[in-house]
Amino acid sequence: MSSYKLKKTDGDTSWFVNDRFGMFIHFGLYSMPARHEWIKSLEEIPEEKYEKYFKYFNPDLFDAKEWAKKAKEAGMKYAVLTAKHHEGFCLFDSKYTDYKSTNTPFGRDIVKEYVEAFRAEGLKVGLYYSLIDWHHPDYQIDLFHPRRADEDAFEQNQGRDMAKYREYLHNQVREILTNYGKIDILWFDFSYPSKEKISDNWVNRLALSRYKEWMGWTDKNTWDAENLIKMIREINPDIIINNRANIDQDIFTPEQTLTTEWMKYPGTDELAVWESCHTFSGSWGYFRDEMSWKTPEMMIRTLLDSVSRGGNLIMNVGPTSRGNFDYRANDALDVFGEWMKVNGRSIYGCTKAEPEFTAPNGCLLTQSEDGKRLYVHMIDYPYSELIMENIADKLDYAQLLHDGSEIITHQRGNNRLAFDVPGIKPKTTICTLELFLK
């Protein structure tokens, strides 16, 4: 059994740390301008102009069953859909707002169709809910709000009542947890870091330069997070909640970064359940002209980087405004599907390798939770043989995982083995050795 002991969480993360790989889906009105999910803030679009997207929102090609099928074929075991993003538009039939998909020409409850379709495929279902809301009339004008640069921004902000917005937020969270059956993950986004931490990033430094003393600064008190989480746990004790309401909960969610070690609770040595969230390209929402898409090697490497350090990966798809996945997203999903079909057992039920094993240069290791199988993922494929330390007295049998073909080994000194891997890299995105241990 794995020697790594996770800090006990309130929610049930047992299935989560076994499944390891999920699909994020960012979908909303921002898919129509198709140039970033933060477009309303980035271009400081006024409400009346943004209203055009609401007026014409009609994803006629949306098929939740097709989404679920593609997620399953890609080897993903769970999914998280943006029930509401920062723009404030709701993909569910909320009784607390008219700003929802059922009031558009499309006229359907997207969340309802999503949860039904993904459950039917045997996938766990999660919902993302934005704590921030750039549409709600009582949400404060702050350093990211679309109206932050208006000459009369201060005057506009007067009379906005965050207490009313908090009530709205709590009511909507209750809705999505009670109207759609059991939700497995609730993914909040986001509270602001401290002014010191936010200034570490140049994008945020630019935003911080716009900050005025009268502007709000979001933290756990803004959301009344303690009572919010208490309510959530009363509705669904097993649900997994992330840490972005500014209170550490079940999972940590580093974004668009490769974490170099197992995440721990701040100031302690306690290992956390964590999930790295990434995009196929440089945007979460559909971005027609954005072309910095990850290569197949980068995508599989991202998955391996997470699992080899005890974490999960959730990979994002941004559907087009017609509700389908474009060719680039489908190609990316196919990369995962092809690799996971034959390499999935090095991911599911696996975690960081035991400390006694050292990864050869250019490799990453994962190991089954029962400790019986060690996986050597050859990121930089060797030319002839792979040398591994501290393995000779532990190895019973070695094979390539993708085709189950035997790999011959040779002793190279004390407890050191050389693996005779093929001289020409097999046709698989990243080649993996499966080592059966004594």
Sequence and secondary structure as in RCSB ss.txt:
>XXXX:A:sequence
MSSYKLKKTDGDTSWFVNDRFGMFIHFGLYSMPARHEWIKSLEEIPEEKYEKYFKYFNPDLFDAKEWAKKAKEAG
MKYAVLTAKHHEGFCLFDSKYTDYKSTNTPFGRDIVKEYVEAFRAEGLKVGLYYSLIDWHHPDYQIDLFHPRRAD
EDAFEQNQGRDMAKYREYLHNQVREILTNYGKIDILWFDFSYPSKEKISDNWVNRLALSRYKEWMGWTDKNTWDA
ENLIKMIREINPDIIINNRANIDQDIFTPEQTLTTEWMKYPGTDELAVWESCHTFSGSWGYFRDEMSWKTPEMMI
RTLLDSVSRGGNLIMNVGPTSRGNFDYRANDALDVFGEWMKVNGRSIYGCTKAEPEFTAPNGCLLTQSEDGKRLY
VHMIDYPYSELIMENIADKLDYAQLLHDGSEIITHQRGNNRLAFDVPGIKPKTTICTLELFLK
>XXXX:A:secstr
     B   SS  HHHHHH EEEEE  SGGGTTTB TTHHHHTT  HHHHHHHHHH   TT  HHHHHHHHHHTT
  EEEEEEE TT  BSS  TT S BGGGSSS   HHHHHHHHHHHTT EEEEEEES  SSSTTS   TTSTTTTS
TTHHHHHTT  HHHHHHHHHHHHHHHHHSSS  SEEEEE     HHHHTTSHHHHHHHTT  TTS   SHHHHTH
HHHHHHHHHH TT EEBSTTSS  SEE  BSS  SS  B TTS  B EEEEEEESSS SS BTT      HHHHH
HHHHHHHTTT EEEEEE   TTSS  HHHHHHHHHHHHHHHHHGGGTTTEEE  TT    TTEEEEEETTSSEEE
EEESS  SSEEEESS TTTEEEEEETTT  B  EEE STT EEEE  SS  SSSSEEEEEEE 
